[in-house]
Amino acid sequence: MTGEMQAKIKRLKEQNDVCILAHSYMSEDVTEVADFVGDSYALAVKAKSAPQSTVIMCGVRFMAETVKILSPQKRVILSHPQAGCPMAEQMDADLIREVKKKYPEYAVVAYINTTAELKTVADCCVTSSSAVKICRALPEKNILFIPDINLGTYVKNQVPEKNFKLLSGGCPTHARIEKGDLIQAKKLHPQALVLVHPECRPEVTDGADYVGSTSGIMEFAKKSEAKEFIIGTENSIVQHLKFACPDKKFYELSKDLVCHNMKLTTLPDVYACLKGEGGEEIILDEDTRVKAAKCIERMIELGG
């Protein structure tokens, strides 16, 4: 039974000095056993201050890498070895080095949803919630924003005083949503406010009542006096909000807003990690870790 396995997980993590981190896109049964739940950067920061010597990341590979970058002394386990991120893996450092040769006056701003390798060639890192603030604060006038063209377009529109160059990358889960999906969802739920992630296409974000990070979407819905919401990010957020706000109604913008990599991690996977029978330890060479940490440190400096 789910409850029995959750109880075993909670006992084992105490016995083995393990901190469990769960991204918000994990299912409810996994988030219930986590020490911290949130977006990738918030989880990495929590891991840094957590007293446990071992961290299990219930998310995807770049998230576990970010934890290791900020907490090199800790043992970091990715809950499912095949849980990658298509967006994070779309570009490599060699490609960006070649682009930088063409545009040497441009500062490279990397979305945190990038590999450790790609972070080594970035001047600054950003999250979806801090991207606008940090791009405004950067002293550089010219910005090469990687890898998400949709988030980059959103930031570009919010920061017109800067010059942006964007590459054709992005989150396939959010990018598959089209204006027709939004029109259909509004038709089905005309009283609902539309809350979407900036990784969605401009034709979708332009029709939203609120655009923000996953955490921002959840906070908006919880605090709003409205009673109905169409959620335009990974559909697990609809589930979490239904638990958190049973007096409100939440609807998926599309049934296709599902991240298959996030869905790889199950409660039995977490249990297997704690028994030493699953997961994958994240190992980064020190040169890569130190170089990748620099863009994160600049993000903290500029955006908190």
N, C-alpha and C positions, 0 to 999 in steps of 0.2 A: 504494500500500500504506500501511496505517496507520503503520508504523514510519518510512517515508520521509517522510510528511507531518509526523510528530512531529519528525523530525530537522530539517526545514526551519523549523518553528516555533521550535525551540530556537535555531537560528542567527539567525533574524530578530529574536527578542526581545533577543538580545545586541547585535546591530547597531543596533537602533532604541531602545535604552535603555527597554525595556518590562518591567514586572512583571505576570505573569499570576496572577490570583487565581481559584480555583475553589471554589465552594461544594461541600460534601460530597455534595449531591444530583446533581452532574454525573457523567457516565459515566466509567469507568475510563480510557479513552483520553484524555479531556480532563484529568483530574486528574494524569495522568502528565507532562504538559508544564507544569503550574502551578508557580510558585515557592512558593505557599502554598495549602493546602487546609484548610477548616474551616467554622465557622458564620459568619453574616454579620458579627457584631460583631468576632470574632477577626480576620477578614479585613480589616476596616476599620482595626483597630489595626496590623496588619502593614503595610498600605499606607502608613500614616503614617510608619513608620520605614524603609521600603524606600528605597534610594537612587535608584531609577529615576524619571524625570520623567513617564512615562506609565504608567497602570494599565489593564489590561483585566480587567473583572469578568465572569467566567463564572458567571452567576447570574441574578437578576431585578432589575428597575428599582430597588426601594427599597434594595437592597444597594449598587448603584452610587451612589445618592444619598448613602448613609451614608458611603461612601468620600470622596465630594466634600465632604461636610460637615466631615469631619475633616482632609482634605488639600486645601484650596482651591487651593493653588499647583500642583497636579498636573493633568494632562490625564487624565480618566477616561472610558473607553469601555465601554459596555454591549455585550456580545458579540452579542446578538440584540435588535434594537429592539422586537420584539413580546413579549419576555419580561417580563411583568408579574407581579403577585401579587394574586389576587382578594381575599385577606384585607386586604392593605395598602390596597386601593382601595375597600373597602366603605363607609368613612366619610370625611367631609371635615371641614375645620376649622369651617365654618359650623354643621354639625350639633352638633359638640361644644361650640361656644360657646353654643348654645341649651340644651343639656343642663346646662352649667355654671350658667346662669342659674337653673335649677330647684334645683340642688344646689351653691350657692356655697361651702359649707363643705367640699366634697370636693376632694381633690387628684387631678389627672388623671395616671394612670400609663399610659404608652403602651408596649405591646410594641414592640420594635425593628422588627418586621415591619409598619411603617407608612410612609406617604409622608413626605417632607420637610415638606410642607405641614401634615400632621396633627401632626408633632412640634412645630411652632411653638406649638401651644395646650396642650402637655403640660407638667406640672410636673416629671416624671421619666420616664426611659426604663428599660426592663428587657429582659433576655434570658430565654429559657426556663430557663437555668441559674441566673440571679441573681434571678429575680422574687421568690421566697420571702424570700430574705435582705434584699433592698432594701425590700420592703413592710413587713417587720418593723422595719427601721431608720428608716423614714420617721417624722418627728415627728407627722405628721398622723394622726388616728384614723380618718378617713373617706377612702376611696379609690374613685375612679371608674376602673375598669380597662378599657382598650380595646386592640384591638377583639375579642380572642378570648375568647368566653364559656367555652370549655372550659379553656383555660389559666387564666383568671380564677377559675373554680370550683375548680380544683386548688389555686391559691394561697390562695383564701379558706378552704379546708378546712385548709390548713397554718398559716394565720395567723388563728385564731379570735378573737384579741383586737382585731382591726380590723373596721370596718364596710365592706363592699364593695357597690358597685353595678356591675352588669354589663350590657352591651348585647349584642344578638343578632348578633354577628359571629363569624368564625372561619375556619379553614383548610378549604376544601371537600374537600381530599384526605384529611386526617385525620378530618374529621367524618363522612365517608361510611361509616366503619367502625362496625359495630354489634356488639352482644354476641354475636349469632349467628356472626359471623365469628370471634370469639375462641374460642367453643365448638368450632367446626369445626376450627380450627387446633390446639387442644389435643387434640382427638380423633385427629387425624392424627399428632401428634407429642407423645405423652403424657409423654415424658422431658425435653422442652425447657423451659427457662426462658422466660418471656414478658417482653420488654423493650419498653416503649412510650413514645411521646412524649406530654407533657401536653396537646398540642393535640387528642388523641383525646377522645372522649366519656367522661364519668365511668363509664359502664357498662363501658368497656374498661379504663380506668386502674385501676379497682377490682379487676380480675381479674389485674393484672400482678404480676410478681415484682420489677420495677424500673421506675420512671417517671423519665424524665430527658430532657435535651436530646439532640440528635443526637450531639454529641461525648461526652456522658455515656454514652449507649447503647454507643457503639463502645469506649470505655475499659472499661466494665463487662464486655463480652463478651471483650475481649482478656485481661483480668486474671483473669476467673473460672475456677475449676477445672472448671466444668461443660463439657460437650462439645456440647450442642445448645441452640439458641436460636430462638425465634420473635420476629421483629423487627417491631415496630409503628410504623414510620415509613417514609418514602419508600423504595421498593424498591431504589434504587441502593445503599443502605447494606448490603443483603444481599450485593450483588456485591462491594463493597469489603471487607467482612468475610471473604468467602470467599477473597479474595486475601491478606488480612492474616493469616488464621488457617486455613490449609489442613488443619489437623488437627482442626478443629471443623466442625460442621454448622449451617447457618443456613437458616431458612425464612421466607418472607413470611407475615405475618399475613393478608394478602389480596392477590390479584393486582390489585386496584383501587387499591392504595396507590401511585399514580403521579401525579407533578406534571407536567402537560403543559407548563406554562410552563418548568420546568427542562429538560425534554427537548427544547425548541426549539434549544438551543445544541448544536452538533456540532463535531467537530474541524475540518472545513472552514470553519466560521464563525470560529473562532479564527485560522486561517490567513488568511482574508480580511481580518480586522481588522488583522493585522500588515502586510499588503500595502496597507493604506489603502483597501480596497475593500468594507468591511462595518462593521457595528456602528453605534453612535450615541454621540456625545460627550454627556456629561451636563453641562448648564449650569444653575446655580442662581443666582438673583439674591442679592446679598450680604445683604439684609435677611432673606430666608427662611433662608439658610444660618446666619446668626448666631443667629436665634431658635431654629432647630431644634437647634443645637449645645448650647444651654443645658440641655435635658433630658438629653442624652447626658453632659454634664459632671457633672450631678448624679448620674447613674447611676455614673459612675466614682468620684465622691466617696464614695458610700454602699456601693458593691459591689466596687470595684476592677476 
